[in-house]
Amino acid sequence: MIAIVSDIHGNWEALKAVLKDLGTVRPDVVVHAGDLAVNGPAHYNRPTAESHEYMSRRR
């Protein structure tokens, strides 16, 4: 199974929900198609570097 994640735009709550679901579904491959951070709603925005660091640790 392949999971495609895209257009998070800094929405930290959505990203956490997707990652939780991926932990349950356990796809063979997860593809990130872009737009992890930047331009999200102000109350959900995480600093770009912090979002990228978090995702890098999830490999």
C-alpha positions in Angstrom: 0.0 0.0 0.0 1.2 3.5 -0.8 0.1 6.6 1.2 0.4 10.1 -0.3 0.6 13.1 2.1 0.4 16.6 0.7 -0.8 20.1 1.4 -0.4 20.2 5.1 0.5 23.9 5.0 1.6 24.0 8.6 -1.7 22.6 10.0 0.0 20.8 12.9 -3.3 19.2 14.1 -4.0 17.7 10.7 -0.4 16.5 10.4 -0.6 14.7 13.8 -3.9 13.1 12.8 -2.5 11.9 9.5 0.6 10.5 11.2 -1.5 8.7 13.8 -3.6 7.1 11.0 -0.5 6.1 9.1 0.7 4.4 12.3 -2.5 2.3 12.3 -2.6 1.6 8.6 1.1 1.0 8.2 1.6 1.5 4.5 4.6 0.1 2.7 5.6 3.5 1.4 4.7 7.1 2.4 5.2 9.7 -0.3 5.3 13.4 0.7 4.0 15.4 -2.3 4.9 18.9 -0.9 3.6 21.8 1.0 4.4 20.6 4.5 4.8 24.0 6.1 4.3 27.7 5.4 1.0 29.5 4.7 -1.1 27.6 7.1 -3.7 29.0 9.5 -2.0 31.2 12.1 -3.2 29.2 15.1 -1.9 25.9 13.6 1.3 27.2 12.1 4.5 25.6 13.3 7.9 27.1 12.3 9.0 25.6 9.0 12.3 24.2 10.5 10.4 22.5 13.4 7.9 20.8 11.0 10.7 19.6 8.7 12.7 18.3 11.7 9.7 16.5 13.1 9.0 14.8 9.8 12.7 13.9 9.3 12.7 12.0 12.6 9.7 9.9 11.4 11.6 8.0 8.7 
